[in-house]
Amino acid sequence: MIDEFAKANLHGRLRRDRKALLWKLDGLSEYDARRPLTATGTNLLGLVKHVATVEARYFGEVFGRPSPEPLPRWQDSDGSDLWAAGDETRDQIIGFYRRTWEHADATIDELPLDAPGHVPWWPEPHADTNLFAIMVHVLGESVRHAGHADILREGLDGRAGLRPELEKPIDEEARAAHCAKIEQAARSAAPIEASR
C-alpha cells in the first residue's frame, strides 16, 4: 500500500515539474530560449534537453529498457545535452522530452519500486539500485533544473511562478519596493559582519 502511494506521489511531482519546465519556454523567441544566460552557458532550451536526456538514461538504460530515442553512449557525454545546436529546433527538443516522458512513464508504471537497476556511471557500491532511488534522483534533478529555469526566465522578462494558472501580473512598482527593502536589509547587515 505505501509503495503505491510513494510511487504515485513521486510520479505526480515529476509530471508537475516536467510541465513547469516546459512552461518556462512559452512566449520566448528562439534566441531567448537558447542564449546563454549564465557565465557557464546555462539556457532554457538546454535545460529541457538535458532533463530529457537524464530521464531517457535513468528510466531506460538503468532498467534494461533503452530509450527508443537515439542517445550517445553515456561514456561519450560531452555536455552537448546542455544546449541546443543551431540545427535543432525547439519543437524537436520538446518532442524528444515528451516522447521521453512516455518511455519513462511506462517504466515507472510497469516496474515495482524495488525493481533492480544498475547505473554504470555511478561509483561502486552505489551503481546497483532500484526504481525508488532512481525516481527520487530524477525528481531531484528535475526540481533543481526547473528552479534554474525559474530564475533564468525571471531574469529575461520578469515572469515567475510554477504554473500558468498561478502566475500574477507583474507589478513593477511593488517589485521595486520589495527589492529595495531587501537591499536595505543587506546593507544594514554589512556593519554587523565588519564588527566580527
ABEGO torsion letter per residue (X at the ends): XAAAAAAAAAAAAAAAAAAAAAAAABGBBAAAAABBABAAGBBAAAAAAAAAAAAAAAABAAAGBBBABBBBBAAABAGAAABBBAABBAAAAAAAAAAAAAAAAAAAAABBAABBBBBAABBOAAABBBAAAAAAAAAAAAAAAAAAAAAAAAAAAGBBEABAAABBBBBAAAAAAAAAAAAAAAAAAAAAAAAX
